[in-house]
Structure formats: C-alpha cells, structure tokens
Amino acid sequence: MSWTETGFGFNDYCLLGLIIITWGIFFYLPKLFSKQFTVLIFLYSLTFPSIIDNSFGVTPFDFYDIMDGPKYTGMDLVVYLLYLPYGYIFLYFYKKLCTSDKYIILYISIATIISFCFEWINHKIGIFHYKHGYQIIYSICFYLISQTILIVYYRVVELKR
C-alpha cells in the first residue's frame, strides 16, 4: 500500500473530530483528581505511547506509520492529543467502577477491548498504517501493559495520600 501526504484529507478531518470528542468527554466529566495528578496522568498518557511509537514505528522495526506516510508531519504530532484525555478517562471510570479489587482484571480487559476497537477505527480511517507483518492484534499487549502500569501508578499515589 502506498500513501503520501497530499494535503489535508479525510483522515486529518477524522483525527480532529476524534480529538474534539475525546477532549469533550474529558471536559464534561466531573474532576476527580487534583490538577497536579491530572498533569501526571497526561504526562504518562503522552510518554508511554510516544515511547512505543518511536520504538516500533521506526527502524529497525518500522511496523507502522502514523497518518500519511513514513515522514513526520504536523498531523503526526497532533495524533498525540488523542492520548492525553484517554488516560484520565480510563482512571476516572476505574475510580468510579472498581470499588473492589476483584474487578480490576475485568476492568482492564474491557478497557483493552475498547482501546483495540478505537485503534481499529483509527486504522480504518487512515490514521494508522501497518506494515512489515504487524497485525493490530499485537496492540492488545501494549494496552494490557500500559493500563496496568497506570492503575499501579494511581494506586501508589493514592496510598501515599
């Protein structure tokens, strides 16, 4: 498959729409966390995907491209605006729904399925392009790991309060 940046296209419009929706959800939700902790959630939500993208999306692996090809454009960076509210939304519902430790595995599993579906939508509209044998199913491992780490981090912070 060949794709190149030819201008502002369908995937760019969809990306902006998704960003508006995810940030709209963030701003709509009541604030459960302090501003300082919200900043830490945002930092985590930006750092973890950046490390993964810059490890597996470039040489020697080069398993996928973001947006319109292998060259970085401004819209490649805009994609990261999707990740910031997701971590907050994930922890918000964790705090609201997981009143007992027995629900953590179920919660992470459901959140992983939701994340996988969201990535599949992003792939279908042309935000992610897989190559060199990468399959979207491999992303499940990254979701399980990143969401588990975020919950552990949250629990550590809560214990220190």
Secondary structure, 3 states (H helix, E strand, C coil): CCCCCCCCCHHHHHHHHHHHHHHHHHHHCCCCCCHHHHHHHHHHHHHHHHHHHHHHCCCCCCCEEECCCCCCCHHHHHCHHHHHHHHHHHHHHHHHHCCCHHHHHHHHHHHHHHHHHHHHHHHHCCCEEECCCCCHHHHHHHHHHHHHHHHHHHHHHHHHC
